[in-house]
């Protein structure tokens, strides 16, 4: 892209106006027009990045058993994820209080959960993540705790069911623990990103869980009875949170990862998380989640590659020089794309009906610009990438 006036004339561009593309369009008569078209579009594809260095693995990160307020046993839960939903990894996230009128998970029950996580963990085939759901009032109320090993101890603070600012800050700094809130928009179980100190933001949010869409206030993927300003993903991003996303089922009846045909709305679809990792092991999956190299989607399988200047989703980088900000995506959801929306600084910047695209964005709007993708499919499913944060070159 060499035209000296292009950045004055427009904020964004595509590779199909590169010099080689234009020269071939204006190359005159050609008997083999198909070959010419191939040459033309090869020019555009030459700008695409190399194949991703990561594999994509799919998993369930939120579900319950009879140890708290769910129906299945722990064995039924893990075998369902592995053998019925055909997922690559999974976490069991029962409530630490065990459900009203039932024993808490502290002590022997936690030892049992740890033993089952180890039992069902088979590197390269099916990975289990040790986890539980912790009541964490007043900051997040509903929050999942994930561990990077199968030996983790439950995070018990000053008061069960609550969390202090100091405790939350300590847990967020730990490398072996990952905290992810859900139902953040809810009046009873949510949080308020507009009030929360920035150092208490988590690195991930559950952006969708079977009818619980948390992208922004009024989004069409939320059918819950309460929604409150300040509890949505975009509310946190607007305040500068470096927050990626996952999706999950939050299922209690052994329906994790599968469609529910009795619903004719978004609740039909479970939430599933895709992670970009080198191998299907606890170390690699947990590291990918820690790095926000992950995305959420609603049912089926969605393969998503989203990069800016070669940086993968979840990354933050600073421009070394003034660049064209090469934004690339490649998405395969197993059916026709309705739209891919490029969201820039929490507003819809472009809507494009293509599963693969590269765009050059010339305009730095803030000291840090945040980009993510929302993909909509013609069968009603949706997917969200974790963002890429681009820091403007200084000086």
Rosetta blueprint (number, residue, H / E / L):
1 X L
2 X L
3 X L
4 X L
5 X L
6 X H
7 X H
8 X H
9 X H
10 X L
11 X L
12 X E
13 X E
14 X L
15 X H
16 X H
17 X H
18 X L
19 X H
20 X H
21 X H
22 X H
23 X H
24 X H
25 X H
26 X L
27 X L
28 X L
29 X L
30 X L
31 X L
32 X L
33 X H
34 X H
35 X H
36 X H
37 X H
38 X H
39 X H
40 X H
41 X H
42 X H
43 X H
44 X H
45 X H
46 X L
47 X L
48 X L
49 X L
50 X L
51 X L
52 X L
53 X L
54 X L
55 X E
56 X E
57 X E
58 X E
59 X E
60 X E
61 X L
62 X L
63 X E
64 X L
65 X L
66 X L
67 X L
68 X L
69 X L
70 X L
71 X L
72 X L
73 X L
74 X H
75 X H
76 X H
77 X H
78 X H
79 X H
80 X H
81 X H
82 X H
83 X H
84 X H
85 X L
86 X L
87 X L
88 X L
89 X E
90 X E
91 X E
92 X L
93 X L
94 X L
95 X E
96 X L
97 X L
98 X L
99 X L
100 X L
101 X L
102 X L
103 X L
104 X L
105 X L
106 X L
107 X L
108 X H
109 X H
110 X H
111 X H
112 X H
113 X H
114 X H
115 X H
116 X H
117 X H
118 X H
119 X H
120 X H
121 X L
122 X E
123 X L
124 X L
125 X L
126 X E
127 X E
128 X E
129 X E
130 X L
131 X E
132 X E
133 X E
134 X E
135 X E
136 X E
137 X E
138 X L
139 X L
140 X L
141 X E
142 X E
143 X E
144 X E
145 X E
146 X E
147 X E
148 X L
149 X L
150 X L
151 X L
152 X L
153 X L
154 X L
155 X L
156 X L
157 X L
158 X L
159 X L
160 X L
161 X L
162 X E
163 X L
164 X L
165 X H
166 X H
167 X H
168 X H
169 X H
170 X H
171 X H
172 X H
173 X H
174 X L
175 X L
176 X L
177 X E
178 X E
179 X E
180 X E
181 X E
182 X L
183 X L
184 X L
185 X L
186 X L
187 X L
188 X L
189 X L
190 X L
191 X L
192 X L
193 X L
194 X L
195 X L
196 X L
197 X L
198 X H
199 X H
200 X H
201 X L
202 X L
203 X L
204 X E
205 X E
206 X E
207 X E
208 X E
209 X E
210 X L
211 X L
212 X E
213 X E
214 X L
215 X L
216 X L
217 X L
218 X L
219 X L
220 X L
221 X L
222 X E
223 X L
224 X L
225 X L
226 X L
227 X L
228 X L
229 X L
230 X L
231 X L
232 X L
233 X H
234 X H
235 X H
236 X H
237 X H
238 X H
239 X L
240 X L
241 X L
242 X L
243 X L
244 X E
245 X E
246 X E
247 X E
248 X E
249 X L
250 X L
251 X E
252 X L
253 X L
254 X L
255 X L
256 X L
257 X L
258 X L
259 X L
260 X L
261 X L
262 X L
263 X L
264 X L
265 X L
266 X H
267 X H
268 X H
269 X L
270 X L
271 X E
272 X E
273 X E
274 X E
275 X E
276 X E
277 X E
278 X L
279 X L
280 X L
281 X L
282 X H
283 X H
284 X H
285 X H
286 X H
287 X H
288 X H
289 X H
290 X H
291 X L
292 X L
293 X L
294 X E
295 X E
296 X E
297 X E
298 X E
299 X L
300 X L
301 X L
302 X L
303 X E
304 X E
305 X E
306 X E
307 X E
308 X E
309 X L
310 X L
311 X E
312 X E
313 X L
314 X L
315 X L
316 X E
317 X E
318 X E
319 X L
320 X L
321 X L
322 X L
323 X L
324 X L
325 X L
326 X E
327 X E
328 X E
329 X E
330 X E
331 X E
332 X E
333 X L
334 X L
335 X L
336 X L
337 X E
338 X E
339 X E
340 X E
341 X E
342 X E
343 X E
344 X E
345 X L
346 X L
347 X E
348 X E
349 X E
350 X E
351 X E
352 X E
353 X L
354 X L
355 X L
356 X E
357 X E
358 X E
359 X E
360 X E
361 X E
362 X L
363 X L
364 X L
365 X L
366 X L
367 X L
368 X E
369 X E
370 X E
371 X E
372 X E
373 X E
374 X E
375 X E
376 X E
377 X E
378 X L
379 X L
380 X L
381 X L
382 X E
383 X E
384 X E
385 X E
386 X L
387 X L
388 X E
389 X E
390 X E
391 X E
392 X L
393 X L
394 X L
395 X L
